[in-house]
Amino acid sequence: MHISVDQELDVSGLQCPMPLLKAKLALNALAPAQVLKVIATDPASERDFQSFVSQSRHQILAFEKNADTFCYWIKKG
């Protein structure tokens, strides 16, 4: 899978709600249709990001769960 990424944000080690807050700030700086890749280690981020995009115009293009990281590719709406 290859998704063109406009910005990458590594929020590893941060706990809820910081990964989501930092992702929101990064998305605000992007133009519509640009893609933000977020790398997180907080298991709660999975719930937080799903809830966030369901209440916004943004879209999760892909989600990857590894042993200790969660990666999200979010397209700005």
SVG drawing of the C-alpha trace seen along z (x, -y; Angstrom):
<svg xmlns="http://www.w3.org/2000/svg" viewBox="-20 -26 27 33">
<polyline fill="none" stroke="black" stroke-width="0.4" points="0.0,0.0 1.4,-3.4 -0.3,-6.6 1.3,-9.9 1.8,-11.8 2.1,-15.6 3.1,-15.6 4.1,-13.0 3.4,-13.5 5.0,-11.2 3.2,-11.4 4.8,-8.2 4.9,-8.2 2.1,-10.8 -1.1,-9.8 -4.7,-10.7 -5.8,-13.4 -2.4,-14.7 -2.1,-12.6 -5.5,-13.8 -4.9,-17.4 -1.5,-17.5 -3.1,-15.8 -5.9,-18.4 -3.3,-21.2 -1.4,-19.6 -4.5,-19.1 -5.4,-22.8 -2.1,-23.7 -2.8,-21.4 -4.8,-22.3 -8.0,-20.3 -7.2,-16.8 -3.7,-16.7 -2.7,-13.7 -1.4,-13.5 0.3,-10.4 0.1,-10.0 2.2,-7.5 1.0,-6.9 1.6,-4.4 -1.4,-5.1 -4.0,-2.3 -6.8,-4.9 -5.9,-6.7 -7.7,-4.1 -11.0,-5.1 -10.2,-8.8 -9.3,-9.1 -12.3,-7.0 -14.6,-9.2 -12.9,-12.4 -13.2,-11.7 -16.9,-10.6 -17.6,-14.1 -15.6,-16.0 -15.0,-16.1 -11.7,-14.3 -11.3,-10.7 -9.0,-7.9 -7.6,-6.5 -5.7,-3.7 -5.0,-2.3 -2.2,0.0 -1.8,1.6 1.6,3.0 3.0,4.5 3.3,1.2 2.3,-1.5 -0.8,-2.7 -0.5,-4.5 -3.2,-6.6 -3.4,-8.2 -5.9,-11.0 -7.1,-13.0 -8.1,-16.5 -11.7,-17.3"/>
</svg>
